Amino acid sequence: MTYSSIRIQVERDILIAIRGRSETFNSLVFFMVVILLFGLGIGPVGSRLSAVGPAALWVVALFANMLSVEGIFRRDFDDGSLELFLIHNNPLFFGVLLRVSVHWFVTALPLVIVAPLAVVMFNLETDVLVIFIATLLLGTPVLTLIGAIGSALTTGLGKGGMLLALLVLPFYIPVLVFGSSACYAAIDGESVRAQLLWLSVLLVASVTVGPFAIAAALRISQEY
């Protein structure tokens, strides 16, 4: 891919995200509303909030991510431009990685930005906030890449949201476990190095393997 083709694709993907801002911001609204409901349901007891906070934050972030990835290739499939995307991106690895990166930037990065507000709602300390943001920065790209594989497989199936959830949820579990356990370790004053290292390993593995799997899934969806 040349610099001009990269720039054109990035501009196009960002423009599509802006025009479909209701879809883009659905995950952010979902994240904030569910976090607020968690806080109201648990009550103002600080110890209770901090006990369930990390797990609740990560579960909501996981489902917010899943809500956004379903349509990552849907519009291209509906208007026929997905076939052109597969033809003109050579190698397809970089085109897919670029598309997923832009999607993460416009959907998952806002979750990272509002993370301090969510952490405050759960009465968590500043050091926990730092760890939560670090785990989001490492974990949400993994979730997006895994979700994009499922989205690519279900693109031609119409409303494949339930099937997408069944496909990707088992692969989301390691990110959920390491992300929430890192926050709990920070609360207990323990080292979070192991959890962050495992999240880094998952990120490297998903960036290395994920685009190939997404490309293969897109080709399969076009054939059938």
C-alpha positions, 0 to 999 in steps of 0.5 A: 500500500502506498501513502496516498492509498493509506491516506484515502482509506483512513479519510474514507473510514473516518468520514463513514464513522462521522456520518454513521455517528449514531452507530459510532457512539452507541458503544460509548453511550452504552458504556456510560449508561450501564456503568451508571446503572451499576452504580445506582443498583449497588448503592453508595457503599464505597467498599461494595462499589470497589469490590465489584468495580473492576469486574463491572467496568471490564464486563461493560467495556467488553460488551460495549466493544462487541456492540460496535464491531458488528457493523465494521464491514456491514456497510461495505458489504451492503453497498458492494464496496467490500469486494473492491476493498478485497481487490485493491488492498494488496497485501490485504493484511495491511488494509484490514489492519488499517480498517480495524485500527481506525475502527478502534480509534473512533469507538474504543478510544472514547471509552479510554477517555471517559474511563476516569469518570467511570472509575470515580463512580466506583470509588476507586483510587487513582492508581487503580485508574492508571492500571484500568486505563493501561489495561484498556489500551492493551485489551481493547485492541485485542477485543476489536481484532477478535470481534472483527474476525467474528464480524467478517464471518457473519457479514453476509448473514444479515442480523448476525449479532447473536451468532457473533456473540457466540463466536467471539465471547469465548475468546474475549474471556482471557482479556476480561480475566487479565484486565480485571485481575490487574485492577484487583491487584492494584486495589490490593497493592500487589504487582500487576506486571504479570497481567500487563505482560499477558495482555501485551502478549495477547495484543502482539498475537492478535495483531500478528494473526488477527488480520490474516484471519479477518482477511480469510473470513472476508473472502469466505463471506464474499464467496458465499 
